[in-house]
């Protein structure tokens, strides 16, 4: 009997940013939130959780299988932060039912010391080979955008999977089909190394002021990116009141 009311709420919520929904979400009772969980589904809950300071207390309100789905839709760095806060007993139950790709991403980020760049990165990014033509690159973008929504910058690798540079999304969109993809690539695009100390990189990060920066391993392979939000948090943590 509550279905029409829930549908009305859902339609109204679609007009609001997830941060606004998160603020309202924290004011609800547990029973009200459980209705919202069913209404939104795991993908949108994951987005809402990314705007909540302590989402671990809410994750516990979900059945284990639903909690695993929510974690799978979160950016890998947010999922790592969330898993660090939940009880070990819950964590042990969640690990076996997480998707293998999600577990691998979480394991990778968790392997870095909290002072290293790798601990801040996310695996939510678009990456493609420089050998593609414009039509193939557009097709690849559409496929990858189904999983990753950080699409304003497209990262490019060579035939050996080494980082080559980046393409601005708008340049690909306005390119003509017979243009050469190589002409769109910024080969001098800045990057960070996974084991660099965050404190040593702050000035570089500030100076470039990009939407995101690629993170490379010692083989010069791209393994993640630092988003603008990650950058702001890193600068804030390092500089505090000066920032």
N, C-alpha and C positions, 0 to 999 in steps of 0.2 A: 504493500500500500504506500510505501515511501518512494517508489520508483519515479513517479512523475516529479516529485519535489527534488529528488537527487538529480534528475536530468536537467531541471531548470537551473539548479545550482551550478552544474557542470558547464552548461552553456554560458552562464554569466561569468564563470571563472576563466573561460577562454579569452576574455577581453583583458585579463590582468597579467602582469608580469609574475613569474614564479616567485620572486622575492616578496611581492605583496601577498601572494597566497601563503608563503611560508610564515609570514608574520601573523596572519589570521589562523593558520594551522596550529600554532603554538598556544592559541587561546582556547582551543577546543578541548573537550573531555576525551578520555580514551575511547569511549563508545562512539562518540561523534567522529573521531579520527578514523576509526575502523570502517565507518560508512564511507568516508572519503577515500580510504585505501582501495575499496572495491570500485568506487566511482572513477578514480583516476587511472588505475593500472600502474604497473611497475616502472614504466619509462618516465611518466610524468612525476611519479613519487620520487624517483631518483633525482630529477631536476629540482624538485622542491627541497629535498634533503641537502642539496649542495648549497642552499642559502640558509640553512639552520645551523647554529653554532654547535649544538650537541645532538646530532641526529641519532646517536647510538641508543638513547633512551626510547626513541620512537621505533627504531628497527626491531627492538625486542617485542613490540606489539604485533608484529607480523608473523605468520606461520613461516617456518624455516624455508620452505620452497619459494615463497614469495619474497622473503628477505634476500635469498640468493639471486633472484631475478632483478631485484632493485640494485644490488651491488654490481651486477653485470652491466647495467645501463649507466652506472656512474662513471665519470672520468676516473682513470686508474689511480691518480694521486689522491682524489677524494675518497675512493674506496679504501686505500691504504690507511688514510687518517681515521676513517670510520672503524675499520677492523682493529686498529690499535686501542680503541676506546671500549670495545665490547668485552664482556666476560670471556675468559679463556674457554669455559665449558661450551658457550654458544659458538665461539669461533671454531672449536674442534668439530662441532656438528655441521657447520657451514662449509668448511673446506672441501669435504668430499663431493658436495653437490654443486660447487661452483664450476662453471664452464672452464675447460682446460686453458683456453686463451686468456680468460680473466685471471686465472690463477698464475699463469706465466707472467702477465703484466704486473700483477701485484707483487710477485716474488722479485721481479727485476727491480722495481722501485724500492722495495723494502731492503734490498741488498746494499743500498748506499747509506753512508753515515748521514745524519740529519744536517751536517754542515756542508754536504756536497750537493752540487747542482742536480745530480741524478735523483736525489730524494724529492725534488720539487716538480719533476717533469710529469707529463701525461702522455699516454700513447694515442691520444685522440688527435690524429693529424692525417693529412692526405699526402701520399708519396707516389711518384710515378717515374718511369724510365725516360731519359732524355731522347731515346730513339723513336718515341711515338710521334705520329703526325698530329695535326690539330684535331681532326675528327676522333682519333683514338684517345687523345688526351681528354676530350670532353666526355667520351663514353666512360673512361676510367674514373673521372671525377664523379660522375653520376652513380657509378657502382659503389665507390668508396664512401660517398656522402651518405649512403644508407646506414653506415656504421659510425662514421666520424663526422662531426659537425663543425670542426674548426677548419673552415674551407677558404678563408680570406687569403691565405698564402698556401701555395702548392709547392711541396718540396721535391726536388729532382735528384735522382741518382743516376750513375752511369751503368754500363753493362756489368760492372763488377760490384754493383750495389754500394759504391762509394758516393758520399754526398757531393753533388756538383753545384747546386745553387737553388734558386727559388723563382717562382713565377707568381706575380700578383693575379688574383682571380679575375679582376676586371680586364686585364690584358688578354687573358685567354678567351674571355667572353666576346670581346670585340674583334678578335683575330679573324681573318678570313681563312677559309678552308685551305687555300693553297699557300698560306704563309708558312714559314719554317718555325717549328717550335723552338729551335735553338736560339732564334732571334729574341724570344720572349724571356729567356733565362737570365737572371742576374747572377753571374758567376762569382761575384765578390760578396755575396750575401753573408752577413755575420753569423757566427755559430758559437756555441759553448761546448766544453768538454765535460763529460759526465762526472769525472772525479775532481773537477776544479772546485775550490772552496767558494761558497756563495759570497763570502765577504770580499774575496779577491775580484769578483766579477761585477759587483754592484755598479761601479762607474761605467763599465762597458755596456751593461744592460740599460742604464739610464741614458747614455749617449745615443744609442741606436733607436730607442723609443719605437720599436716595431710592435705589431700586434702579437707576434710570437717569434721565438728564436729556436732554431733546431738544436738538439743536444746530440753530440756524437760520441762514440766510444773511441778507443785507441786505434781502431782500424779505420777510422773516419766514416763509419756507417752511422746513419741516423737511427737513433733508438727511441726518441721522444722529442717533445717540444716543451718550451716554457711559454705559457700563455701570458697575455697582458695582466690577467688577474693574479697569476703566480708571481709575476714580476713585481707588481704593486705590493703584494704580501711580503716578498723577499726584501724589497727596499725598506718597507715599514719595519720589519723585524730587525734589520741591520742598523737602521739610522734612527729609529724611534722618533723622538720629538724634533730632531733636526729635520727629518723628512716632513 
